[in-house]
Amino acid sequence: MENYKIKLNLISDIKVFVQTCGRYKENIFIKQKHQVVNAKSLLGIYSLDLSSPIEVCIESENKNVVDDFYDFVQKWEVEGK
């Protein structure tokens, strides 16, 4: 499992993020404080405090998938991995 801390600033960022996560068969979760939501759920993401960074976790043993996902989320990454 790989974790990345990101910040989605715009509604369009959230839309692109959810749509792209939906293309992965792997489980992708977002963690913030005590909440964990499915990253493929627009409503789940909107239940979070998006003014603060969120932690994204992808569950995959396939390094190519993890690398591809990182390439996608790195534009929103804050404070490194």
C-alpha positions as CSV (number, residue, x, y, z in Angstrom):
1,M,0.0,0.0,0.0
2,E,1.3,3.4,-1.0
3,N,0.3,6.7,0.7
4,Y,0.4,10.2,-0.7
5,K,-0.6,13.5,0.9
6,I,-2.5,15.7,-1.5
7,K,-4.6,18.8,-1.6
8,L,-7.5,19.2,-4.0
9,N,-8.1,22.9,-4.4
10,L,-10.7,23.2,-7.2
11,I,-14.0,21.4,-7.9
12,S,-12.6,20.5,-11.3
13,D,-9.7,18.8,-9.5
14,I,-12.1,16.7,-7.4
15,K,-14.0,15.7,-10.5
16,V,-10.9,14.7,-12.4
17,F,-9.5,12.9,-9.3
18,V,-12.7,10.8,-8.8
19,Q,-13.1,10.0,-12.5
20,T,-9.5,8.8,-12.8
21,C,-9.6,6.8,-9.5
22,G,-12.7,5.0,-11.0
23,R,-10.6,3.7,-13.8
24,Y,-8.4,1.7,-11.4
25,K,-9.6,-1.7,-10.3
26,E,-7.5,-1.4,-7.1
27,N,-8.9,-0.1,-3.9
28,I,-8.1,3.6,-3.4
29,F,-9.0,5.3,-0.1
30,I,-8.8,8.8,1.3
31,K,-8.0,9.3,5.0
32,Q,-8.4,12.4,7.0
33,K,-8.2,12.4,10.7
34,H,-10.6,9.6,11.8
35,Q,-12.5,9.4,8.5
36,V,-11.7,6.9,5.6
37,V,-13.7,7.2,2.4
38,N,-13.6,5.5,-1.0
39,A,-11.6,7.8,-3.4
40,K,-14.0,6.7,-6.2
41,S,-17.0,8.3,-4.3
42,L,-17.7,11.9,-5.1
43,L,-20.0,12.2,-2.1
44,G,-17.5,10.6,0.2
45,I,-14.8,13.1,-0.8
46,Y,-17.3,16.0,-0.3
47,S,-17.8,14.8,3.3
48,L,-14.2,15.7,4.1
49,D,-12.7,19.0,5.0
50,L,-11.1,19.8,1.7
51,S,-9.5,23.0,3.0
52,S,-6.9,20.7,4.6
53,P,-4.6,18.1,2.9
54,I,-5.9,14.5,2.6
55,E,-4.0,11.2,2.5
56,V,-4.6,9.0,-0.5
57,C,-3.8,5.3,-0.3
58,I,-3.7,2.8,-3.2
59,E,-3.7,-0.9,-2.4
60,S,-1.7,-2.7,-5.1
61,E,1.3,-5.0,-5.3
62,N,1.8,-4.0,-9.0
63,K,4.6,-1.4,-9.0
64,N,3.5,-0.2,-12.5
65,V,0.0,0.6,-11.2
66,V,1.4,2.4,-8.2
67,D,3.9,4.4,-10.3
68,D,1.1,5.3,-12.8
69,F,-1.2,6.4,-9.9
70,Y,1.7,8.5,-8.4
71,D,2.2,10.2,-11.8
72,F,-1.4,11.1,-11.7
73,V,-1.6,12.5,-8.1
74,Q,1.8,14.2,-7.9
75,K,0.4,17.4,-9.3
76,W,-1.6,17.8,-6.0
77,E,1.1,16.4,-3.7
78,V,2.0,18.4,-0.6
79,E,4.8,17.7,2.0
80,G,6.1,14.7,0.0
81,K,5.1,11.1,0.6
